[in-house]
């Protein structure tokens, strides 16, 4: 009896001190599904890499613009002064719910920045925080794995504490002869920086085209082909995106046919290409089942119209 009582007391004491919970408690808890704020941005904390002047900031600004029409966005533009901010955000209007922090207005983590960021998240209550750029806010350290991991974890824990999404921009290095074909390997810094975020994205310029590579813990890896026109990115989908990288002229033919049927002669004139080249391209696309025509006298048409969205 005495042992039973002591066992019970010991068990109760352990439960009070015990860290964690049972697996079934986690699996049976009802959690609200976190919505995806933007089709290009997965939920959670995302690290976006890219070479200098690759368009990372432009992409982040467009994502902020589109999300802020419906949700609050905290934008840490830590490399912009007021003049730069006016130029970069000039198309934004009062309908965009954005709180902007500029160059010199926030301290680094470890110098008071963590408290400043926490206060902003608590009082402004954004659904998304964008940091441009990581090097301006990350805690200074010696660059070793453990220190880098701790510095990145510090930011992620704040994001998770408020259950919001984060997009953090950082630089990618220049390609070298020893590089792998994995674009994520070019993100500058210790691999610890890549280990902490929920998702990784890399904006890459390849053969004149822009690719957005994405992978994460809870999402499938993907590559989006983006077209930049009139200051905005558009995602290319369907056949045009498939051919954009491996066969740019074929992609041009598809884009023209997305506007409507055209004869081979018309395609030659519009694209200013050799007629034999256009003939070969049309035959190849027809063999791939992308375009068709009822006979040689008729114009070419897409098998599935409106492939470009």
C-alpha positions in Angstrom: 0.0 0.0 0.0 2.8 2.3 0.9 4.6 1.5 -2.3 1.5 2.1 -4.3 1.1 5.6 -2.7 4.7 6.4 -3.3 4.4 5.2 -6.9 1.4 7.4 -7.4 3.1 10.5 -5.9 6.2 9.8 -8.0 4.1 9.5 -11.1 2.3 12.8 -10.4 5.5 14.5 -9.7 7.1 13.2 -12.9 4.1 14.4 -15.0 4.5 17.9 -13.6 8.1 18.0 -14.5 8.0 15.9 -17.7 8.8 17.8 -21.0 6.8 16.9 -24.1 3.7 14.8 -24.6 2.5 11.5 -26.0 2.5 10.9 -29.7 -1.2 10.2 -29.7 -1.9 13.5 -28.0 -0.2 15.3 -30.9 -1.9 13.1 -33.6 -5.4 13.6 -32.1 -5.2 17.3 -31.5 -7.4 19.4 -33.8 -5.2 22.0 -35.5 -6.4 24.7 -37.8 -5.1 24.3 -41.3 -2.7 27.0 -42.2 -3.6 28.7 -45.5 -1.1 29.4 -48.2 -0.9 33.2 -48.6 0.6 33.1 -52.1 0.9 30.4 -54.7 4.7 30.9 -54.9 5.3 31.0 -51.1 4.9 27.9 -49.0 3.6 28.2 -45.4 6.2 28.5 -42.7 9.7 30.1 -42.8 11.2 30.3 -46.3 14.8 31.2 -47.1 15.1 32.7 -50.6 18.5 32.7 -52.2 19.8 34.2 -55.4 22.8 36.0 -56.9 23.1 39.8 -56.4 20.8 41.7 -58.7 19.0 38.4 -59.7 15.6 39.9 -58.9 15.1 38.5 -55.3 13.9 41.9 -54.0 11.6 42.4 -56.9 10.0 39.0 -56.4 9.6 39.6 -52.6 8.0 43.0 -53.3 5.5 41.5 -55.7 4.6 38.8 -53.2 4.2 41.5 -50.5 2.1 43.6 -52.9 -0.3 40.8 -53.7 -0.7 39.4 -50.1 -1.1 42.8 -48.5 -4.3 43.5 -50.4 -5.9 41.0 -48.0 -3.5 40.4 -45.1 -1.0 42.5 -43.1 2.7 42.3 -44.1 5.7 43.4 -42.1 8.4 44.3 -44.5 12.0 44.8 -43.2 13.6 46.6 -46.2 16.9 46.9 -44.3 19.0 48.0 -47.4 16.6 50.8 -48.5 16.7 54.4 -47.4 13.5 56.6 -47.9 14.3 57.6 -51.5 15.0 54.0 -52.5 11.8 52.9 -50.7 9.7 55.5 -52.6 11.1 54.3 -55.9 10.7 50.6 -55.2 7.2 50.8 -53.6 5.7 53.6 -55.8 3.0 51.4 -57.3 1.7 50.4 -53.8 -1.5 52.2 -52.6 -3.5 52.7 -49.4 -5.2 49.3 -49.9 -1.8 47.6 -49.2 -1.5 46.8 -45.5 2.3 47.1 -45.1 4.4 48.2 -42.2 7.8 49.2 -43.5 11.1 49.2 -41.6 14.0 50.8 -43.4 17.8 51.0 -43.2 19.1 51.8 -39.8 15.7 51.6 -38.1 16.3 48.2 -36.5 19.1 46.7 -34.6 20.7 43.3 -35.2 19.6 40.2 -33.3 21.8 40.2 -30.1 21.9 44.0 -30.1 18.2 44.5 -29.3 16.8 43.5 -32.7 15.1 40.4 -31.3 13.0 42.5 -28.9 12.2 45.1 -31.6 11.0 42.4 -33.9 9.0 40.7 -31.2 7.2 44.0 -30.4 6.4 44.6 -34.1 5.0 41.1 -34.5 2.9 41.5 -31.3 1.5 44.9 -32.0 1.2 44.9 -35.8 0.1 41.2 -36.0 1.2 40.5 -39.6 0.5 37.3 -41.4 3.8 37.6 -43.2 7.2 39.1 -42.4 9.7 39.7 -45.1 13.4 40.3 -44.3 15.6 41.9 -47.0 18.2 40.9 -46.3 19.3 38.3 -43.7 22.8 39.7 -43.3 21.4 42.9 -42.0 19.5 41.4 -39.0 21.1 38.0 -38.2 23.1 37.9 -35.0 26.9 38.3 -35.5 28.8 35.1 -35.0 32.0 33.3 -36.0 30.4 31.5 -38.9 30.7 28.0 -37.4 27.8 25.6 -37.9 26.5 25.7 -34.3 26.5 29.5 -34.2 24.9 29.9 -37.6 22.2 27.3 -36.7 21.5 29.2 -33.4 21.3 32.5 -35.2 18.8 31.2 -37.7 16.8 29.3 -35.1 16.4 32.5 -33.1 14.5 34.0 -36.0 12.4 30.9 -36.7 11.3 30.6 -33.1 9.9 34.1 -33.3 8.0 33.2 -36.5 6.6 30.0 -35.0 5.7 31.7 -31.7 3.3 34.1 -33.6 2.3 31.3 -36.0 3.0 33.4 -39.1 4.9 33.0 -42.4 8.4 34.4 -43.0 10.3 35.1 -46.2 14.0 35.8 -45.6 16.3 36.9 -48.5 20.0 35.9 -48.7 22.7 35.7 -51.3 23.8 32.9 -53.5 27.4 32.5 -54.7 28.7 32.6 -58.2 28.9 29.2 -60.0 32.2 27.5 -60.2 33.7 24.5 -62.0 33.2 22.4 -58.8 29.5 23.2 -58.3 26.9 20.5 -58.3 23.8 20.9 -60.4 21.7 21.5 -57.2 20.9 25.3 -57.2 20.4 25.2 -53.4 24.1 24.3 -52.9 24.9 27.9 -54.0 23.2 29.6 -51.0 26.0 31.5 -49.2 26.9 30.6 -45.7 27.0 27.5 -43.5 24.6 24.6 -44.3 23.1 25.5 -41.0 21.3 28.4 -42.6 19.6 25.8 -44.9 18.8 23.4 -42.1 16.6 25.7 -40.0 13.9 27.1 -42.4 10.8 25.0 -43.4 11.4 25.8 -47.1 14.2 26.8 -49.4 13.8 28.8 -52.6 16.4 29.9 -55.1 15.8 32.4 -57.9 18.1 31.5 -60.8 18.7 33.0 -64.2 19.3 30.3 -66.8 19.7 30.8 -70.5 17.9 34.1 -70.4 15.0 32.7 -68.3 14.1 33.0 -64.7 13.5 29.9 -62.6 12.2 29.7 -59.1 13.3 26.5 -57.4 11.4 25.4 -54.3 11.7 22.6 -51.8 10.6 22.0 -48.2 9.8 19.6 -45.4 6.1 19.3 -46.2 6.0 20.2 -49.9 7.2 18.5 -53.1 10.2 20.1 -54.9 9.2 22.2 -57.8 10.6 24.5 -60.5 8.5 27.5 -61.8 9.4 29.3 -64.9 8.8 33.0 -64.5 8.5 35.7 -67.2 9.3 39.3 -66.3 7.3 41.9 -68.1 6.4 45.5 -67.3 7.9 45.2 -63.8 6.1 42.1 -62.8 6.7 38.3 -62.8 4.3 36.0 -64.4 4.4 32.2 -64.1 4.6 30.3 -67.4 2.6 27.1 -67.3 1.7 24.3 -69.7 3.6 23.6 -72.9 5.2 27.1 -73.1 6.9 26.6 -69.7 8.0 23.1 -70.6 9.8 24.3 -73.8 11.0 27.7 -72.4 14.3 26.4 -71.2 15.2 23.5 -73.5 13.8 25.0 -76.7 13.2 28.8 -76.6 12.1 29.2 -80.2 9.6 26.4 -79.8 8.3 28.3 -76.8 7.9 31.5 -79.0 5.9 29.5 -81.5 3.6 28.3 -78.7 3.1 31.8 -77.3 2.1 33.1 -80.7 -0.4 30.3 -81.2 -1.8 31.0 -77.8 -3.1 34.2 -79.3 -4.9 32.3 -82.0 -4.3 30.0 -85.1 -1.5 31.1 -87.5 -0.2 29.8 -90.7 3.4 28.7 -91.0 4.1 31.8 -93.2 2.7 34.1 -90.6 4.8 32.5 -87.9 7.9 33.0 -90.0 7.1 36.7 -90.5 6.2 37.4 -86.9 9.1 35.6 -85.3 11.6 36.7 -88.1 13.0 33.3 -88.4 14.1 31.2 -91.4 11.1 29.4 -92.9 12.8 26.0 -92.8 13.5 26.5 -89.1 9.8 27.3 -88.4 8.7 24.3 -90.5 10.9 21.9 -88.5 9.8 23.4 -85.2 6.1 23.1 -86.2 6.6 19.5 -87.3 8.4 18.7 -84.0 5.6 20.3 -81.9 3.0 18.5 -83.9 4.8 15.2 -83.2 4.8 16.0 -79.5 1.0 16.6 -79.7 1.3 20.3 -78.8 -0.1 21.8 -82.1 -2.0 20.5 -85.0 -3.6 21.5 -88.4 -6.1 19.6 -90.5 -4.0 19.8 -93.6 -1.0 21.7 -95.1 -3.2 24.6 -96.3 -4.7 25.3 -92.8 -3.2 27.4 -90.0 -1.5 25.7 -86.9 -3.5 25.7 -83.7 -2.7 24.6 -80.1 -4.2 21.2 -79.1 -5.1 22.9 -75.8 -5.6 26.6 -76.1 -4.8 29.2 -73.4 -1.9 27.3 -72.0 -0.2 30.5 -70.8 -1.9 31.9 -67.6 
